[in-house]
Amino acid sequence: MILRVYTELDSTNAQAAALARQGEPMPLAVQALRQTAGRGRLGRSFASEEGGLYLSYAFRPRCALGQVPGLTLLAGLAAADALESLDCPRPGIKWPNDLYLQGKKICGILTEAVDAGALTVIMGLGVNLYNRLPPELPQAGRLADLMDGAPRPEALAPVLLEKLEAVLSEPRESAMERYRAGCITLGRRVAVTGADGGTCSGLAVGIAPTGALLVETAPGRTVEIHSGEATCTSHKI
């Protein structure tokens, strides 16, 4: 696999998709020192000033389209593995795949499926390292402020790609058990807002094999939530 590094892109996910459609061998990886139109989940923008890691990994999954949403959880697990292997404190994973350290969001992940002659999955990861953060995002944090000796983007990129390939090759149930062990959403009361704006509230009691969040909304009633934004409203119970 070749890692293509660009000084600036609008979006590493968009560039990875373009390369895949041009017939570039899979898997492929794209990194940008800066993004001008970085994208996050649920249609949000992702601040991408120089100093952070902005990386997309494109591959052909060995699963059906309906199983792709579960892969986004594995991207969060791989990112946590990569940071820990570089002597960073291991971050917690907020369902589905945001990484948090000391109460601050340090990594966001956007997974997309595209048609590039065959089903292709693109995992875009943005890790806040030394980059400037927008003041209007007080929940965001960067590793340079949270630890001594935070890794540089060029050091983290190859390790992250190695961990992504390792996690995707790991038996799925083993990877999901490791994910559940590091998920800071479980055992807490949550309010989950879906893409349609609807909200579901209750106790986060588990993660389904598909990657769906299991929320107990009332005694004896549990619902599966396959996508959305989970806001924790209590400490672990």
N, C-alpha and C positions, 0 to 999 in steps of 0.2 A: 504494500500500500504506500502511495506517495502522498505526503502532506504538502499541499499548495498553500503558500503564505503570501498574502497580499498586504500592501501598505494600507489600502482603504477599499472597502466594498460598501454597497448599500446594505446587503444582508448576506451572511455566509450561507444561510439556508437557500436563498435564491440562487447563489452562485453554484452551490452543490447540485441543486436541481437542474440547472442549465447544463452543467458538465455531464450529469447522468443522462440527460436527454440527447446529448451529443454522442453518446455511446462510449464514454470513458469507462475503463474497467472498474468493476466494483470489488471491494469497497474503496471509497475515496474519502479524503478529508480536506477541508478548506478552513484556513485560519485567516483572520484579518486583524491588523493592529488596531483598526478603528472601523466602526460601522456608522454609516450616515442614516440608515433606516432600519436599525435592528428591531426585531419583532419579538414580543413575548406572547404568553398564552392569552386566550380570550380577546384577541385583537389589540392588545396593548403594545405600546412602543417599549423598547428596551434601550436604556441609555448605554452608550458604547464608546466612551472616550478612551484614548490611548492609555495603556497601563493595565487593562483587564485582558482576560482571555476570552476570545470570541471564536468558537470552533464549531464546525458542523461535520458530522460523520454520516456518510450515505452508504447504504448496503441493501442487499436483497434478502429479506427475511425468509426464514423457513416456516412460515405460518400464513394463515389466511388473513385477509384484510380485517376481519372482525376481531382478530387477536392482537392487532397492532397497538391499540390503546394500552395494553399491559406492558408493552416495551418501554413506554415512557418512564415507568417506575424504575426499570432496570438502569436507565440512564442516570437517574439520581443516585442509585446505589453505586454505580461505577465512579461517579464524581466524588462521592464520599470516600470510596476506597482509594482513589488517586491522591486526594489531599492527605489522608492519613499516612499513605506510604511515603509522603514527602515531609513527614514529621509535623504536620499540622494537627491541631486538635480535631478529632473526628466530628463533623457537623451532624446535626439531626436532620431528618428528612420530614418535611411537612407535606402530607399527601396533596398532589400526587408526586411532585419531584422537586420542590424548592428546598434548597439547603439553608439551614439556619445555624448560626454560631453566636452564643451569648445574646440571644434574642434578636439578632440582626440577620436579614436575608443576604446571603453572600453569593448565591448561585440561582439562576433561573434556567429552565430548560423548555424548549419548544420542539415537539416531535410531530413531523408531518409525513403523510404518505402521498407519493406522487406516482403518476404513470410515466415511466421512462422506457417503454417497451415491455416492461415487466414491473410488478409491484416493487417500488423502491421506498425505503424509509429513510428519512433524514432527521437526525438528532442534532439540534442546535443547542449549544451550551454556552452560557455567559457566566464567567466567574469574576467577581469583583476582587481585584488584587491591589493595584496601586492607582487605579483610575479615579478621576474626579467623579463624585456622585452628585446628582441634582439635589438641591436643598429641599425641594418639595417631596422628596421620598425619605422621610426620617426613619422608616423601617429598614432601609437598605444599609448594609455595612460592607466594609472591605477588609480583607485579611491583613493588610498592612497596618490597620489600626487595632486589630484584635489579637495580634501575636507578633513576636519577634521573628525576624527572618522569614517573612512570607515568600513563597516561591515567585519567581518571575514567570510571565506568560510562556516564554520559550522553554522553560524547564517543565512546566506543568503539561503543556500540550502533548508531548510524546507519551508521558505516563498516563494521561487521561485516555488516549487512544488505546494504549495497551490494556487498561482496565475495562474499557468498553468491550473490547473483543473477548476478554476473559469472562466477563459477566454474561455476555450473549451466548457464550459457549457452555456456561455452567448449567447443570440441570435446573430446569425452571423452578421446581419446588424448592430446591436448595437456595436459589437466589431470592425467591419470595420470602422464605423464612428469615433470611438475613435482612431483607427489606423491612419486614414487620418488626424485627428486633430493634431497628434503628429509626422507626417511624414515630415522631413526636406527636402525631395527631391522635394515635390510639389511646383510649382510656380518658379522653377529654370530651367535654361537651362542645359541639361544633354547630355552626350555621353554614350551610353549603349553598352557594348561589350558582345556579346553572347558567348556561349561555343564553337561555330565554328570559333570565331575570327572576325566575322562581326560586324560592328559598326552602330548604329542608333543614330542620333543626333536630338535634338529639345527641345521643352518646355514640361516639365512634368506637365500635366494638370489634372491628376486624377488617381485614383486607381479603377480598375474594381472590381465587386463582386468576381471574381475569384482570385483576388490578382495581376492581371497583371497591369503593369505600362502603363498608357496612355500617349503617347508622340505625341505632335503636331509637325510633321516634316515640314509642310508647311501650309499656310492658308487653312483651310477647309479639311486638311488631317491628321487624327489621327491614329496611329498604336498601337496595344496592344503588349507589350513585357512581356512574361511569365517568363523568366529567363535571368540572365545576371548580369554584374557588372556595376552599374550606377556611373559615375563620374560627379559631379556637376561642371559646368563651369561658373556659375554666381550666384549672390545673388538672393534672392527672388524678383520677379517682381511684 
